[in-house]
Amino acid sequence: MLTDVATGGNCDLLAVQGNVNLSALALSVANTSQLDHSKQYTILTCTGARTGTFSSTNLPNNWHMVYQSGGTVKLVYVNGTMIFFR
């Protein structure tokens, strides 16, 4: 999956109607220099179940993918420890 991002927080969004399995997909951010540390980028949503995680990415250091319940995947900048409360 290829996605573009912009410093204003805008990015490409893949909106899947139904289920999605990410296991065999690689994520490539076209312009990583445009990632803004103060923004979160929603790159994927689905109306069904999201299974698996991206097999690889080109995200710079301290950038992570957050797989949220409800089928949303976001790119977030974390400079420290990530703690999730559900």
PATOR-42836 format. One record per residue (C-alpha): residue number from 1; z, x, y. Coordinates in nm, 2 decimals. Layout:
! residues N
<pt n="NUM" c3="Z" c1="X" c2="Y"/>
...
***
This chain:
! residues 86
<pt n="1" c3="0.00" c1="0.00" c2="0.00"/>
<pt n="2" c3="-0.10" c1="0.14" c2="0.34"/>
<pt n="3" c3="0.09" c1="0.02" c2="0.65"/>
<pt n="4" c3="0.06" c1="0.11" c2="1.02"/>
<pt n="5" c3="0.36" c1="0.12" c2="1.25"/>
<pt n="6" c3="0.41" c1="0.13" c2="1.62"/>
<pt n="7" c3="0.70" c1="0.25" c2="1.84"/>
<pt n="8" c3="0.76" c1="-0.10" c2="1.96"/>
<pt n="9" c3="0.87" c1="-0.21" c2="1.61"/>
<pt n="10" c3="0.54" c1="-0.37" c2="1.52"/>
<pt n="11" c3="0.38" c1="-0.30" c2="1.18"/>
<pt n="12" c3="0.15" c1="-0.43" c2="0.92"/>
<pt n="13" c3="0.31" c1="-0.70" c2="0.70"/>
<pt n="14" c3="0.21" c1="-0.80" c2="0.35"/>
<pt n="15" c3="0.31" c1="-1.16" c2="0.30"/>
<pt n="16" c3="0.28" c1="-1.25" c2="-0.07"/>
<pt n="17" c3="0.28" c1="-1.62" c2="-0.17"/>
<pt n="18" c3="0.45" c1="-1.60" c2="-0.51"/>
<pt n="19" c3="0.60" c1="-1.31" c2="-0.71"/>
<pt n="20" c3="0.53" c1="-0.94" c2="-0.65"/>
<pt n="21" c3="0.59" c1="-0.63" c2="-0.87"/>
<pt n="22" c3="0.60" c1="-0.31" c2="-0.67"/>
<pt n="23" c3="0.65" c1="-0.07" c2="-0.97"/>
<pt n="24" c3="0.30" c1="0.08" c2="-0.98"/>
<pt n="25" c3="0.25" c1="0.09" c2="-0.60"/>
<pt n="26" c3="0.29" c1="0.38" c2="-0.36"/>
<pt n="27" c3="0.37" c1="0.32" c2="0.00"/>
<pt n="28" c3="0.18" c1="0.53" c2="0.26"/>
<pt n="29" c3="0.27" c1="0.50" c2="0.63"/>
<pt n="30" c3="-0.05" c1="0.58" c2="0.83"/>
<pt n="31" c3="0.12" c1="0.71" c2="1.14"/>
<pt n="32" c3="0.47" c1="0.83" c2="1.06"/>
<pt n="33" c3="0.51" c1="0.99" c2="1.41"/>
<pt n="34" c3="0.51" c1="0.63" c2="1.55"/>
<pt n="35" c3="0.83" c1="0.53" c2="1.36"/>
<pt n="36" c3="1.11" c1="0.45" c2="1.61"/>
<pt n="37" c3="1.46" c1="0.53" c2="1.49"/>
<pt n="38" c3="1.60" c1="0.23" c2="1.68"/>
<pt n="39" c3="1.37" c1="-0.02" c2="1.50"/>
<pt n="40" c3="1.35" c1="-0.17" c2="1.16"/>
<pt n="41" c3="1.00" c1="-0.25" c2="1.02"/>
<pt n="42" c3="0.95" c1="-0.54" c2="0.78"/>
<pt n="43" c3="0.66" c1="-0.44" c2="0.57"/>
<pt n="44" c3="0.67" c1="-0.70" c2="0.29"/>
<pt n="45" c3="0.78" c1="-1.05" c2="0.23"/>
<pt n="46" c3="0.73" c1="-1.28" c2="-0.07"/>
<pt n="47" c3="0.80" c1="-1.64" c2="-0.15"/>
<pt n="48" c3="0.88" c1="-1.57" c2="-0.52"/>
<pt n="49" c3="1.06" c1="-1.29" c2="-0.69"/>
<pt n="50" c3="1.03" c1="-0.92" c2="-0.59"/>
<pt n="51" c3="1.06" c1="-0.68" c2="-0.88"/>
<pt n="52" c3="1.04" c1="-0.31" c2="-0.90"/>
<pt n="53" c3="1.04" c1="-0.05" c2="-0.62"/>
<pt n="54" c3="0.76" c1="0.16" c2="-0.47"/>
<pt n="55" c3="0.68" c1="0.45" c2="-0.70"/>
<pt n="56" c3="0.65" c1="0.70" c2="-0.41"/>
<pt n="57" c3="0.63" c1="0.71" c2="-0.03"/>
<pt n="58" c3="0.55" c1="0.95" c2="0.25"/>
<pt n="59" c3="0.85" c1="0.85" c2="0.46"/>
<pt n="60" c3="1.00" c1="1.12" c2="0.68"/>
<pt n="61" c3="1.36" c1="1.24" c2="0.62"/>
<pt n="62" c3="1.63" c1="0.98" c2="0.69"/>
<pt n="63" c3="1.38" c1="0.69" c2="0.66"/>
<pt n="64" c3="1.45" c1="0.45" c2="0.37"/>
<pt n="65" c3="1.32" c1="0.13" c2="0.22"/>
<pt n="66" c3="1.57" c1="-0.15" c2="0.20"/>
<pt n="67" c3="1.49" c1="-0.41" c2="-0.07"/>
<pt n="68" c3="1.66" c1="-0.73" c2="0.05"/>
<pt n="69" c3="1.73" c1="-1.04" c2="-0.16"/>
<pt n="70" c3="1.47" c1="-1.30" c2="-0.08"/>
<pt n="71" c3="1.18" c1="-1.06" c2="-0.13"/>
<pt n="72" c3="1.19" c1="-0.87" c2="0.20"/>
<pt n="73" c3="1.13" c1="-0.50" c2="0.22"/>
<pt n="74" c3="1.21" c1="-0.31" c2="0.54"/>
<pt n="75" c3="1.18" c1="0.05" c2="0.66"/>
<pt n="76" c3="1.50" c1="0.17" c2="0.83"/>
<pt n="77" c3="1.63" c1="0.49" c2="0.97"/>
<pt n="78" c3="1.96" c1="0.60" c2="0.84"/>
<pt n="79" c3="2.14" c1="0.92" c2="0.96"/>
<pt n="80" c3="2.44" c1="0.90" c2="0.73"/>
<pt n="81" c3="2.55" c1="0.69" c2="0.44"/>
<pt n="82" c3="2.39" c1="0.35" c2="0.36"/>
<pt n="83" c3="2.64" c1="0.08" c2="0.26"/>
<pt n="84" c3="2.52" c1="-0.26" c2="0.15"/>
<pt n="85" c3="2.73" c1="-0.57" c2="0.16"/>
<pt n="86" c3="2.60" c1="-0.88" c2="-0.03"/>
***
